[in-house]
Amino acid sequence: MHFLQWTFPAPRTSTIIFTSLAEYKLRGELAVPHTTLSHHLELADGKGVVLAQGAVTPERGVTADDARWLVMALQKFYGALESEESGMRRKRLLEMFSKGDGGFKVESLIEEVEKWG
């Protein structure tokens, strides 16, 4: 399990920081992330392009392939959620988690991820 934080260091940049949940539970705000992913939106309006830059911190227990999979999972959960039945399930899981809904079960989240194959 991983803890994700969004930051907005500049008006046209967003950064997602990935930290293992165990590291975050142990160190809180002093936890060292294993992966960062920045989206640069400077070309989005005029060119329809968003540049992304990712980095994996060595010796934090995550390989580049692991990080790539996490980014793909992030895209699946946060991209185009309205269009398909599985997208609606993911959207509902995110809403339940975000609202602190007592009906949220991490097992349901894991089950949804395992469907990707």
Secondary structure, DSSP 4 states (H G I P E B T S, - for coil): -EEEEEEEEETTEEEEEEEEHHHHHHHGGGPPPSEEEEEE-TTHHHHS--EEEEEE-TTSS--HHHHHHHHHHHHHHHSSTTSSHHHHHHHHHHHHHHHT-TT--HHHHHHHHHTT-
